[in-house]
Amino acid sequence: MGEPLEATQNKRRSRSVSKKKVAQVKAKVVHKQRLKTIVVTGSRRARQLRDTVLQTEVITRKQIVRLSAVRLSEALETHLGVQVNLGAGAGASLQIQGLESKHILVLLDGHRINGRVDGVLDLDRFPLEQIERIEIVKGATSALYGSDAIGGVINIITRKPKQPFSVNFMGQYGYGDSHLVDLSGSVGFRVRGWSGLLSLSWFKHENWDIAPGDIATTGGDDSQFQVSGRTSYRFSKKVKLSIKGGYQLRDRASVDLSKRGGTYDRTNKTETGDLSISLNALLGGLTRLRWKTGITHFRDRYRNAKRNSKRVAKPENTYDWIMQSVAQLDIGIGNSHVISAGIDGTYERIESDRIKQGSANRGRIALFAQYEWMLHKPI
């Protein structure tokens, strides 16, 4: 004879309750692991996410992979409070809590990024395959990073070698209204105190159109090649020197229609190069010195030509250089107090056909200091 109906129902209830408990336990474990994530943006020094004073949110590598996103803008637009806008020519920009892109500072491993066009920095310049995590600080952080960070900070942290030797390759192909090809790979090593990582990526996306009735394209042709590398040498357990560099070439083309019915062929070619050096040294006890300096170069060649026009459209060229150097000293006092102080110097030069005088410069030297007192252990 089979079991009584009441006994069968009780077993099903117990299985359901046990599954819920397992799911709750897993959720708690994941939450605790997230709180232990090391972040650097909110206080300019490495600390666990649960210890941060400013509201800091993180998009981890696991989340990026789970999203199956192709571009950085696709990963960010799924995050609450972040809005991504796709503009003609300028690429993908963002808003945080309603504040425009010009009020949001974007960093790459803590270094300022140049190449803004009309106040907009194209987020899709950064291949997702090379990103370890994205740190998002919402709200004003101008006390730490200056007036550029009134709306918040996006810090893109790139990947580092974690194994003695590793080779990674990823490829994607899509076909529908247009073709998509995305190839990337990396080679990394860790030998004693030496480590290095070399990454290559190539991306191509043909134009697409949601309104095939006209000649204009909704999304243009987009091809991108990038190579980047980083190497670090640890002289001892207390001193580490790192060098990082990269180059990117991006070419875009699309067809636009004006309100008066004119047809325009728009092309946009950009080149970006960067080189940086950083030093991290534990001077003794709880005193740590961090220094980093770097230079980035951005070149933009933009052309918007009207079809069947006798007037030849000249390309607009823009060159942008940023040099930045930051030195910071952290002094720990006991287990609850940390004093941080440093100097941050930035120089930027822009040469552009869009500027009346042809070029413009700006420089800034800032002293900063902060004191942290942890009154109790994090929950």
C-alpha positions in Angstrom: 0.0 0.0 0.0 1.1 3.6 -0.7 1.8 6.2 2.0 -1.2 8.1 3.3 -2.0 11.4 1.5 -1.2 13.5 4.6 2.2 12.0 5.0 3.0 12.6 1.3 2.0 16.2 1.6 4.1 16.7 4.7 7.2 15.3 2.9 6.6 17.7 0.0 6.3 20.7 2.4 9.5 19.7 4.2 11.4 19.5 0.9 10.1 22.9 -0.1 11.1 24.4 3.2 14.6 22.8 3.0 15.1 24.2 -0.5 14.1 27.7 0.7 16.6 27.4 3.6 19.4 26.3 1.2 18.6 29.3 -1.1 18.6 31.7 1.8 21.9 30.3 3.1 23.5 30.7 -0.4 22.2 34.2 -0.7 23.7 35.1 2.7 27.1 33.6 1.7 27.1 35.5 -1.6 26.2 38.7 0.2 29.0 38.3 2.7 31.5 37.6 -0.1 30.4 40.8 -1.9 31.0 42.8 1.3 34.5 41.4 1.5 35.3 42.7 -2.1 38.3 45.0 -2.0 37.5 48.5 -3.5 39.7 51.6 -3.8 37.5 54.4 -5.3 35.6 55.7 -2.3 38.6 56.5 -0.1 41.6 56.4 -2.5 42.9 53.3 -0.6 42.2 49.6 -0.7 39.5 48.4 1.8 36.6 46.0 2.0 33.3 47.1 0.6 31.6 46.8 4.0 34.1 49.3 5.4 33.5 52.1 2.9 32.2 55.4 4.1 30.9 56.6 0.7 28.2 54.6 -1.0 30.2 52.3 -3.3 28.7 49.7 -5.6 30.5 47.0 -7.5 29.8 45.1 -10.8 32.0 42.0 -10.4 33.6 39.9 -13.1 31.1 37.1 -12.4 28.2 39.5 -13.0 29.8 40.8 -16.3 30.1 37.2 -17.6 26.6 36.4 -16.5 25.1 39.4 -18.3 26.7 38.2 -21.6 27.2 41.8 -22.5 29.3 42.8 -25.5 30.0 46.4 -24.5 30.6 48.3 -21.2 27.5 50.4 -21.8 25.4 47.2 -21.8 26.8 46.1 -18.4 26.3 49.5 -16.9 22.7 50.1 -18.1 21.5 47.1 -16.0 22.7 48.8 -12.8 20.1 50.7 -10.8 20.6 54.5 -10.8 22.8 54.5 -13.9 21.3 55.6 -17.3 23.2 55.0 -20.5 22.5 57.3 -23.5 23.5 56.5 -27.1 24.3 59.7 -29.0 25.3 60.3 -32.6 29.1 60.7 -32.9 29.9 60.9 -29.2 29.1 57.2 -28.5 27.7 55.9 -25.3 27.5 58.3 -22.3 25.9 57.9 -18.9 24.0 59.7 -16.2 24.1 58.9 -12.5 21.0 59.8 -10.5 20.0 62.4 -13.2 23.4 64.1 -13.4 25.0 64.4 -16.9 28.2 62.8 -18.1 30.2 66.0 -17.8 29.7 65.8 -14.0 30.9 62.2 -13.7 34.5 61.3 -13.5 35.6 58.1 -15.3 38.9 56.5 -14.1 40.8 53.5 -15.5 42.7 51.9 -12.7 42.5 55.2 -10.8 43.8 57.3 -13.7 41.8 60.0 -15.4 40.6 59.2 -18.9 40.6 61.8 -21.7 38.8 62.0 -25.0 35.6 63.7 -24.1 33.6 65.1 -27.1 31.1 67.8 -26.1 31.5 66.8 -22.5 30.7 63.1 -23.3 33.2 60.2 -22.8 32.4 57.2 -25.0 32.2 54.2 -22.6 32.4 51.6 -25.4 36.1 52.3 -25.8 36.8 49.8 -23.0 36.5 46.0 -23.9 34.7 44.0 -21.3 37.1 41.1 -21.6 39.9 43.2 -20.0 37.7 44.4 -17.1 37.9 42.7 -13.6 35.3 44.9 -11.9 33.6 48.3 -12.1 33.3 50.4 -9.0 30.6 53.0 -8.9 30.4 55.8 -6.3 27.2 57.7 -6.5 27.0 61.3 -5.3 29.5 64.1 -4.9 33.2 63.1 -4.3 34.7 66.4 -5.3 36.6 66.5 -2.0 38.7 63.6 -3.2 38.7 64.0 -7.0 37.9 67.6 -7.8 35.0 69.4 -9.5 34.8 66.7 -12.2 33.3 64.3 -9.7 30.2 66.3 -8.6 27.9 63.5 -9.9 30.0 60.5 -8.9 32.9 58.3 -10.0 33.2 55.3 -12.3 36.4 53.4 -11.8 37.2 50.6 -14.3 39.6 48.1 -12.8 41.4 45.9 -15.3 42.3 42.3 -14.9 45.6 41.0 -13.4 47.3 37.6 -13.7 46.3 35.2 -11.0 47.9 31.9 -12.1 51.4 30.8 -12.8 50.5 30.6 -16.5 47.2 31.3 -18.2 45.9 31.6 -21.8 42.3 32.8 -22.4 40.4 33.2 -25.6 36.8 34.3 -26.2 34.9 34.6 -29.5 31.4 35.7 -30.3 29.5 35.8 -33.6 26.1 37.2 -34.2 23.9 37.4 -37.2 20.5 39.1 -37.7 19.9 42.5 -39.2 23.7 42.9 -39.1 26.9 40.9 -38.4 28.8 41.0 -35.1 32.2 39.6 -34.5 34.0 39.9 -31.2 37.4 38.2 -30.6 39.7 38.6 -27.6 42.5 36.8 -25.9 45.1 37.1 -23.2 48.3 35.5 -22.0 49.4 35.9 -18.4 52.1 34.6 -16.0 53.2 34.8 -12.4 56.8 33.6 -11.6 58.1 34.4 -8.1 58.0 38.2 -7.8 57.3 38.8 -11.5 53.9 38.9 -13.2 52.6 40.0 -16.5 49.5 40.1 -18.7 49.1 40.8 -22.5 45.7 41.2 -23.9 44.4 41.6 -27.5 40.9 42.3 -28.7 39.1 42.9 -32.1 35.5 43.9 -32.4 33.4 44.5 -35.5 29.7 45.4 -35.7 28.0 46.2 -39.0 25.4 48.9 -39.3 21.8 48.2 -38.3 18.5 50.0 -38.8 15.1 49.8 -37.1 13.5 51.9 -39.8 14.6 50.4 -43.2 12.3 52.7 -45.0 14.9 55.5 -45.2 18.6 55.5 -46.0 19.7 56.5 -42.5 21.2 53.9 -40.2 20.2 53.6 -36.5 23.6 52.1 -35.6 26.7 52.6 -37.7 29.6 50.4 -38.7 31.9 50.0 -35.7 35.3 48.3 -35.7 37.8 48.4 -32.8 41.3 46.9 -32.2 43.1 47.1 -28.8 46.3 45.8 -27.3 47.2 46.3 -23.7 49.8 45.0 -21.3 50.9 45.2 -17.7 53.8 43.9 -15.7 54.7 44.0 -12.1 57.8 43.2 -10.1 57.7 42.7 -6.3 61.1 43.5 -4.9 60.0 42.2 -1.5 56.8 41.6 0.4 56.7 45.3 1.0 57.6 46.9 -2.3 55.9 46.5 -5.7 56.5 48.3 -9.0 54.0 48.1 -11.8 54.0 49.4 -15.5 50.9 49.4 -17.6 50.3 50.5 -21.2 47.9 50.2 -24.1 46.8 51.3 -27.6 43.4 51.4 -29.2 42.2 52.1 -32.7 38.5 52.6 -33.4 36.7 53.4 -36.7 33.0 54.2 -37.0 30.8 55.1 -40.0 27.1 55.8 -40.3 24.5 57.6 -42.5 22.3 60.4 -41.0 19.3 62.4 -42.2 18.8 66.0 -41.3 15.4 67.5 -40.6 15.5 69.2 -44.0 16.0 65.9 -45.8 19.8 66.1 -46.4 21.8 62.9 -46.3 25.1 62.9 -44.4 27.9 60.4 -44.3 29.5 60.5 -40.8 32.9 59.0 -40.1 34.8 59.0 -36.8 38.3 57.6 -36.3 39.8 57.6 -32.8 43.2 56.5 -31.4 44.0 56.2 -27.8 47.4 55.4 -26.1 48.3 55.3 -22.4 51.3 54.5 -20.2 51.5 54.5 -16.4 53.9 53.6 -13.6 52.9 52.9 -10.0 54.8 52.1 -6.8 53.3 50.6 -3.7 55.6 50.4 -0.6 54.9 49.4 3.0 57.4 51.6 4.9 56.9 49.9 8.2 54.2 49.1 10.7 50.9 50.5 9.3 52.5 53.2 7.1 52.1 52.8 3.3 53.3 55.0 0.4 51.6 54.9 -2.9 52.7 56.8 -6.0 51.5 56.6 -9.6 52.1 58.7 -12.7 50.9 58.4 -16.2 50.1 60.0 -19.5 47.3 59.3 -22.0 46.9 60.5 -25.5 43.6 60.7 -27.5 43.2 61.6 -31.2 39.8 62.1 -32.9 39.3 62.6 -36.6 35.6 63.5 -37.3 34.0 64.1 -40.7 30.4 64.8 -41.5 29.9 65.1 -45.3 26.7 66.0 -47.1 26.0 63.8 -50.2 25.8 65.5 -53.6 27.2 68.7 -52.2 29.7 70.8 -54.1 31.3 71.9 -50.8 34.0 69.4 -49.6 33.6 68.6 -45.9 36.9 69.0 -44.0 37.7 66.6 -41.2 37.8 68.0 -37.7 40.9 66.9 -35.7 41.1 66.8 -31.9 44.2 65.9 -29.9 44.0 65.5 -26.1 46.9 64.8 -23.7 46.5 64.3 -19.9 49.4 63.9 -17.5 48.7 63.0 -14.0 50.8 62.2 -10.9 49.5 61.2 -7.4 51.4 60.5 -4.2 49.6 59.4 -1.1 50.8 58.4 2.4 48.6 56.3 4.7 49.4 56.1 8.4 47.5 53.6 10.5 47.1 54.3 14.2 46.0 51.2 16.1 43.2 49.2 14.5 40.6 52.0 14.2 42.4 55.1 12.9 43.9 55.9 9.5 45.3 59.2 8.4 45.8 59.7 4.6 47.4 62.7 3.0 48.8 63.4 -0.5 49.2 65.5 -3.5 47.5 65.2 -6.9 48.7 67.0 -10.0 47.0 67.0 -13.4 47.9 68.8 -16.7 45.7 68.6 -19.8 46.3 70.1 -23.3 43.7 70.0 -26.1 44.3 71.0 -29.7 41.2 71.0 -31.8 39.6 72.6 -34.9 36.5 73.2 -32.8 38.4 75.6 -30.5 38.7 79.2 -31.7 42.3 79.8 -30.6 43.2 76.3 -31.8 44.3 74.9 -28.4 43.6 75.1 -24.7 45.5 74.1 -21.5 44.5 73.5 -17.9 46.4 72.4 -14.9 45.6 71.6 -11.3 47.6 70.8 -8.2 45.6 69.7 -5.1 46.5 68.7 -1.6 44.2 66.3 0.1 43.9 64.7 3.6 41.4 62.5 5.3 41.0 61.0 8.7 39.0 57.7 9.3 37.9 56.5 12.7 36.1 53.2 12.8 33.9 53.3 15.9 32.8 49.7 15.8 33.4 46.5 13.7 31.3 46.2 10.5 28.2 44.2 10.9 
